Amino acid sequence: MKILLANPETSRSKYDYAGIIDDEPYELECLSAYLLDKGIETVIWDGQMDKNFWGIFRRENPDYVYFCGRTRQENFIKEYCGVCKSGNKSSVKEVVTIVGGIHAQCCPHRFFTDDVDYVVTTFDPKAVYDIIEGNTDSWGSSVPGYIPGNGSNPETINGEEYWHGKVSPSLPFDIKKMPRADRSNFYKYGARYCYLELRPCAIIRTAFCCPYSCSFCYRNRLNCGKYTSRDIADVVDEIESIDCENIYIIDDDFLVGTERLEKFVSLIKAKNIRKKFVCFGRADFIVKHPDIIKELAEIGFYYILTGLEYIENRRLSDTNKRSGVNTNGRAIKILHDSGIHMMGMFITDLDFKKKDFKNLYRWIKHFKLKHVAVSIYTPEMCLENFEEYRDRLVTEDPSEWDYLHVVAKPTHLSVKKYYFYYHLLLIKLFLRAKRQGIYDFMDYKAFIMSFVKNLFRFGG
C-alpha cells in the first residue's frame, strides 16, 4: 500500500508571501512517521515547493491520497481530489481520497463532494490508518443530516442530497502519542523553508489547541477544544535532534505555564543547545513574567509573535482578549529591552474609518514597533458569529479567507475605499521597514508595487 500525503499550494497569485514565510508540512511529516511505523509506504508532496501535483500523482501511482490544508486551500484540495478520481479512470486501481487538516476538522461539511471519500476530523493519525486497514465500519457519520456509505457519489433521497463518504469520529487526541516528524522532506528542500530571514527554519509543535477564548479565533476549537501538551523534556530532545539552527514553535500559544517554560530554559541550557527560536505568545504573559522573557532571550528566542489585535480597549474587550492597550505597549518595551523581536499582529476591523487606519500607523510608530503583520477581519466559517456576517458577504470563495481580502461588506466604507486605506497602511509600514533595513533579504520593490497596484482596484 502507498499513500500520497499532499499539502496544496496556498495561492496561485504573487500575493501570498511565498519565499518570505514558508512552513514545512509538519502535520504530514508526523502522519508519515506514524504510517511508516505501521509498514505503509508514504510520499509527501508539498505544493509550496513543487507545483506539479499531476506529475507526482502519475509517477507514484498511490492507492490513497491524503490532503490537508486551511480554508484558503479548500478549492485546491477539491480540485486535486478530482484529479485523483478522473486521472485514474483508465486504471483498474480505484484511488481513495481523504481530506484532513485544520479546515476539515472545523468545517467537515465543506468537503462533502463527489470526489472525497473520507473526511478526518481529528489530529489522531490512527484515523488515517483505520481507513487504509478498512476499520471504519463503526465510524458512522458524525454530521447530522448525512448518512455514511461506501462510495463517493451523493444520493438524492426525497429531494435531499446525501454524501456517501465517511467522517471520522471527532475526538480529542493526546499530543504525547504523536510520533516525532519524519523530516526527510524538510531536509530535501533545505533553506526553502523559512521564517523571514531565518533560513532554513524547522517546525515543532508542543501542544494542541489554545487555552484562551478570543471570539474572533477558531484555534480554541481545535482538538475538540481540549488543550494537551507534550512533556517538555521530549520537546527539548527533539529540538536537539533536528539538524537546523532555527526552530519555529507553532503552538497557538507557547507561553503557557511558568514551570513548563522554566524547565524548557533549564534543559536547553543543560544541553548547551544554541539555536534561534520563533514562537507565539500573549502580551499579558510577557508583562507578568519579564524574568522568564529575559531567560528566553538568553537561550536564543528571536521572534515572539504577539496578537496585539487592536489599539482601543473597547475592541479588545469586545473580542474577549482579556488584555489591554497599556499591556500591549508594556509588552513591546519588555521584548525590545530583552533583545527579542516582537512581531505585532493587528486586525483592521470592518467598521474601520479612514482615521482608524491612520491611528493604527501612528500607534505602531509611537511604540517603535518594527515587525508588524496587519490582517483584515475575516469571520471564520466555523464560529457562531459567522451567521451575523452571512448577509454581508461580498465573496464566498474560500481562497479569499487569507486575511488579506475583504470578505464581508465594511460598515462605513465601500469595499474599494477600504482596500485603498488598507493598502496605503501597508505601503507606509513597508517604507518604514525599508528605512530601518529590517527586511533587506526580500524584494521591497515588488511588494510595494503590488500594494500600489491594489490601491486602485477592487479586490486583494
C-alpha positions in Angstrom: 0.0 0.0 0.0 1.2 3.5 -0.8 -0.3 6.8 0.4 0.5 10.2 -1.1 0.4 12.9 1.6 -0.4 16.2 0.0 -0.3 19.9 1.1 -1.6 22.1 -1.8 -0.3 25.5 -2.6 -1.9 28.3 -0.6 -2.3 30.7 -3.6 -1.8 30.9 -7.4 -1.1 34.6 -7.4 2.0 36.5 -6.3 0.2 38.0 -3.3 0.9 35.2 -0.9 4.3 35.9 0.8 5.8 32.8 -0.8 9.5 32.7 -0.2 9.1 35.0 2.8 7.4 32.7 5.2 7.2 29.1 4.0 6.4 26.4 6.6 7.5 22.8 6.3 4.4 20.5 6.1 4.8 19.4 9.7 1.4 17.7 10.0 2.1 15.5 7.0 5.6 14.7 8.4 4.1 13.5 11.7 1.5 11.4 9.9 4.2 10.0 7.6 6.2 8.9 10.7 3.1 7.1 12.1 2.3 5.3 8.9 5.8 4.3 8.1 6.0 2.7 11.5 2.9 0.6 10.5 4.6 -0.5 7.3 2.7 1.8 5.0 4.8 3.5 2.2 4.4 7.2 2.2 5.3 10.0 -0.2 4.9 13.7 0.7 4.0 16.4 -1.9 4.3 20.0 -0.8 2.6 22.3 -3.3 4.6 25.3 -2.0 7.8 23.6 -3.3 6.6 21.6 -6.2 3.6 22.9 -8.3 3.2 19.7 -10.4 0.7 17.5 -8.5 -0.3 15.6 -11.6 3.3 14.6 -12.2 3.9 13.1 -8.7 0.4 11.5 -8.8 1.2 9.7 -12.0 4.7 8.8 -11.0 3.9 7.4 -7.6 0.6 5.8 -8.5 -0.7 5.8 -4.9 -3.6 3.7 -3.5 -4.6 6.6 -1.2 -4.2 10.3 -1.2 -4.5 12.4 1.9 -4.9 16.2 1.7 -4.6 18.7 4.4 -4.8 22.5 4.5 -6.5 25.6 5.7 -9.6 27.4 4.5 -7.8 29.2 1.6 -6.6 25.8 0.3 -10.1 24.4 0.0 -10.5 24.9 -3.7 -7.2 23.3 -4.5 -7.9 20.3 -2.3 -11.2 19.7 -4.1 -9.5 20.2 -7.5 -6.8 17.7 -6.7 -9.3 15.2 -5.4 -11.0 15.5 -8.8 -7.6 14.8 -10.4 -7.2 11.7 -8.3 -10.6 10.4 -9.5 -10.6 11.4 -13.1 -6.9 10.7 -13.6 -7.3 7.1 -12.8 -10.3 6.2 -14.9 -8.1 4.2 -17.3 -6.7 2.2 -14.4 -8.1 -0.8 -12.6 -7.0 0.8 -9.3 -9.5 3.0 -7.5 -7.7 5.8 -5.7 -9.2 6.6 -2.2 -9.3 10.3 -1.4 -9.0 11.5 2.2 -9.2 15.1 3.5 -8.0 16.2 6.9 -6.2 19.1 8.5 -7.4 22.2 10.4 -10.1 23.3 7.9 -11.6 19.8 7.6 -11.6 19.5 11.4 -13.6 22.7 11.8 -15.8 22.5 8.7 -16.1 18.9 7.5 -19.2 19.6 5.5 -17.2 21.8 3.1 -15.7 18.6 1.7 -18.9 16.5 1.1 -18.3 16.3 -2.6 -18.3 13.6 -5.3 -14.5 13.2 -5.3 -13.9 12.9 -1.5 -14.3 9.5 0.1 -13.3 10.3 3.7 -13.1 13.4 5.9 -10.8 13.2 9.0 -11.8 15.5 11.9 -9.2 14.6 14.5 -5.4 15.0 15.0 -5.2 11.3 15.7 -3.1 9.6 12.9 -4.8 6.3 13.6 -7.9 7.6 11.8 -6.0 7.5 8.5 -4.5 4.1 9.3 -8.1 2.8 10.0 -9.1 3.9 6.5 -6.2 2.0 4.9 -6.9 -1.1 7.0 -10.6 -0.9 6.4 -11.5 -0.4 10.0 -14.2 2.3 9.5 -17.4 0.3 9.8 -18.0 1.7 13.3 -17.5 5.3 12.3 -20.9 6.2 11.1 -21.4 9.8 10.3 -20.7 12.5 12.8 -22.5 15.1 10.9 -26.4 15.3 11.2 -28.3 15.3 8.0 -25.9 13.0 6.2 -25.6 9.2 6.1 -22.5 7.1 5.9 -21.8 5.0 2.8 -19.1 3.3 0.8 -18.9 5.2 -2.5 -18.1 8.8 -3.3 -21.3 9.8 -5.2 -24.1 11.6 -3.4 -27.5 10.1 -3.5 -30.7 12.1 -3.7 -33.5 10.8 -1.3 -36.8 12.8 -1.1 -35.1 15.8 -2.6 -32.2 15.8 -0.1 -28.6 15.1 -1.2 -26.7 12.6 0.9 -22.9 12.4 0.7 -21.8 8.7 0.7 -18.4 9.2 2.2 -17.5 8.8 5.8 -16.5 11.2 8.6 -14.1 10.1 11.3 -15.3 10.5 14.9 -14.4 13.9 16.2 -12.4 13.1 19.3 -9.6 14.9 21.1 -6.1 13.5 20.8 -3.3 13.5 23.3 -0.3 15.1 21.6 2.0 12.9 23.7 1.0 10.0 21.5 2.0 11.8 18.3 5.3 10.4 16.8 8.1 12.8 16.0 8.0 14.2 12.5 9.7 12.3 9.6 11.8 15.2 8.4 13.2 13.7 5.1 11.0 16.1 3.2 12.4 19.1 5.2 16.0 18.1 4.6 15.3 17.7 0.9 14.2 21.3 0.4 16.6 22.8 2.9 16.7 26.6 3.0 13.4 27.0 1.1 11.6 26.5 4.4 11.9 29.8 6.2 10.6 32.4 8.6 11.6 35.7 7.2 15.5 35.9 7.4 15.7 32.6 9.4 16.7 30.1 6.7 16.2 27.2 6.9 13.7 27.1 9.7 12.2 23.8 11.1 8.9 23.5 12.8 8.0 21.8 16.0 4.7 21.6 17.9 4.5 21.1 21.7 0.7 21.5 22.3 -2.7 21.2 20.6 -5.4 23.8 21.0 -5.3 27.2 22.7 -6.3 27.7 26.4 -7.8 31.1 25.7 -11.1 32.1 24.1 -10.7 35.1 21.8 -14.0 35.5 20.0 -12.5 36.1 16.5 -10.3 33.0 16.6 -11.1 29.3 16.0 -7.9 27.9 17.5 -9.5 27.1 20.8 -12.0 24.9 18.9 -9.2 22.6 17.6 -8.8 19.1 19.1 -12.4 19.4 20.3 -11.4 22.3 22.5 -9.1 20.1 24.5 -5.7 21.6 25.4 -3.0 19.0 25.6 0.8 19.4 25.7 3.9 17.3 25.3 6.4 16.6 28.1 8.9 19.4 27.8 11.9 17.0 28.1 10.7 15.2 25.0 10.4 18.5 23.2 13.9 19.6 24.0 15.3 16.2 23.0 13.6 16.6 19.6 14.9 20.1 19.2 18.4 18.8 19.8 18.0 16.1 17.2 16.9 18.5 14.4 19.7 19.4 12.0 18.7 23.0 11.8 19.7 26.2 13.6 16.3 27.8 13.5 13.2 26.4 15.2 9.6 27.7 14.8 7.4 26.5 17.7 3.9 26.6 16.1 1.8 26.2 19.2 -1.1 28.6 19.2 0.5 29.9 22.3 3.8 28.6 23.6 4.0 30.9 26.6 1.7 28.8 28.8 2.7 27.7 32.3 5.7 29.2 34.1 7.0 25.9 35.4 7.0 24.4 32.0 8.9 27.3 30.4 11.4 27.4 33.2 12.1 23.7 32.7 12.4 24.3 28.9 15.0 27.0 29.6 16.9 24.8 32.1 17.1 21.9 29.7 18.1 24.0 26.7 21.0 25.4 28.8 21.9 22.0 30.3 22.2 20.5 26.8 24.1 23.6 25.5 21.6 23.9 22.6 22.4 27.1 20.6 19.6 27.8 18.2 17.2 30.7 17.3 13.5 30.3 18.2 10.2 31.7 17.0 7.0 31.3 18.9 3.6 32.7 19.6 3.0 34.4 23.0 0.4 36.7 24.6 1.2 40.3 25.7 -0.3 39.8 29.2 2.1 36.8 29.9 5.1 38.9 28.7 4.1 41.7 31.1 3.5 39.4 34.0 6.7 37.4 33.6 9.6 39.7 32.4 12.1 37.4 34.1 11.1 34.4 32.0 11.2 36.6 28.9 14.8 37.6 29.8 15.7 33.9 30.1 14.1 33.0 26.8 16.2 35.8 25.2 19.4 34.3 26.7 18.7 30.9 25.1 18.0 32.3 21.6 14.4 33.4 21.3 14.5 35.7 18.3 10.9 36.4 17.4 7.8 36.3 19.6 4.6 36.6 17.5 2.1 38.6 19.7 -1.6 39.2 18.9 -1.9 42.8 19.8 -5.1 43.0 17.6 -6.4 46.5 18.4 -5.3 49.8 19.8 -8.6 50.5 21.6 -9.6 48.8 24.9 -13.2 48.7 23.7 -12.3 46.5 20.8 -10.1 44.3 22.9 -12.9 43.8 25.4 -15.5 43.1 22.8 -13.3 40.2 21.5 -12.7 38.7 24.9 -9.0 39.3 24.5 -8.5 39.7 28.3 -5.7 42.2 27.7 -5.5 45.9 27.4 -3.8 48.6 25.3 -1.4 49.6 28.1 -0.4 45.9 28.5 0.3 45.8 24.8 2.6 48.8 25.0 4.4 47.4 28.0 4.9 44.1 26.3 6.6 45.8 23.3 9.1 47.5 25.6 9.8 44.3 27.6 10.6 42.4 24.4 12.7 45.2 22.9 14.7 45.6 26.1 15.3 41.9 26.2 16.6 41.8 22.6 13.7 39.7 21.3 11.9 41.0 18.2 8.1 41.3 18.6 6.1 40.5 15.5 3.0 42.6 16.4 -0.1 41.2 14.8 -3.1 43.6 14.3 -6.6 43.4 12.8 -8.3 46.1 10.8 -11.9 45.8 11.7 -14.8 46.0 9.2 -16.1 49.2 11.0 -12.8 51.0 10.4 -12.9 54.5 9.1 -10.1 56.4 7.4 -9.0 57.8 10.7 -8.7 54.2 12.2 -6.1 53.2 9.6 -4.2 56.4 10.3 -4.3 55.9 14.1 -3.0 52.4 13.8 0.0 53.6 11.9 0.7 56.3 14.5 0.4 53.9 17.3 2.9 51.5 15.7 5.3 54.3 15.1 4.9 55.7 18.6 5.8 52.4 20.2 8.7 51.9 17.7 7.3 48.5 16.7 9.5 47.3 13.8 7.9 44.0 12.8 4.2 44.2 12.0 1.5 42.0 10.4 -1.9 43.5 9.7 -4.9 41.3 8.8 -8.3 42.2 7.6 -11.0 41.0 9.9 -12.3 37.7 8.5 -15.4 36.0 10.0 -14.4 32.3 10.5 -16.7 29.8 8.9 -16.7 27.5 11.9 -17.6 30.2 14.5 -21.1 31.0 15.7 -20.8 34.7 14.7 -20.3 33.7 11.1 -24.1 33.9 10.6 -24.0 37.6 11.6 -21.9 38.3 8.5 -23.6 35.9 6.0 -25.8 38.6 4.5 -22.8 41.0 4.3 -20.5 38.6 2.4 -19.0 40.0 -0.8 -17.5 36.7 -1.8 -18.0 33.0 -1.0 -14.6 32.0 -2.5 -12.7 30.2 0.3 -9.4 31.1 -1.3 -10.0 34.7 -0.1 -10.2 33.6 3.5 -6.5 34.5 3.8 -6.9 37.6 6.0 -5.7 39.8 3.1 -9.1 40.1 1.4 -12.3 41.8 2.4 -14.9 39.0 2.5 -17.7 40.9 4.2 -19.0 44.4 3.5 -17.4 47.1 5.6 -19.7 49.2 7.8 -18.6 52.8 6.9 -16.5 52.4 3.7 -17.1 50.9 0.3 -15.1 47.8 -0.3 -12.9 49.7 -2.8 -12.2 52.5 -0.3 -11.5 50.0 2.5 -8.9 48.3 0.3 -7.4 51.7 -0.6 -6.8 52.7 3.1 -5.6 49.2 4.0 -3.0 49.1 1.2 -2.0 52.6 2.0 -1.3 51.5 5.5 0.8 48.5 4.2 2.8 50.8 1.9 3.6 53.2 4.8 4.6 50.2 7.0 6.8 48.7 4.3 8.5 52.0 3.6 9.2 52.4 7.3 10.6 48.9 7.4 12.8 49.6 4.4 14.3 52.7 6.1 15.1 50.5 9.1 16.6 47.8 6.9 14.8 45.0 8.7 13.6 43.1 5.6 16.6 43.5 3.4 16.5 39.9 2.4 13.3 40.4 0.4 12.3 42.4 -2.7 10.8 45.5 -1.2 10.0 47.0 -4.6 7.9 44.0 -5.7 5.8 44.1 -2.6 5.3 47.9 -2.5 4.4 47.9 -6.2 1.8 45.2 -5.6 0.3 47.3 -2.8 0.3 50.4 -5.0 -1.5 48.4 -7.8 -4.1 47.2 -5.3 -4.8 50.8 -4.1 -6.8 51.4 -7.3 -8.6 48.2 -8.0 -11.3 46.1 -6.4 -10.0 43.0 -4.7 -7.0 41.8 -2.8 
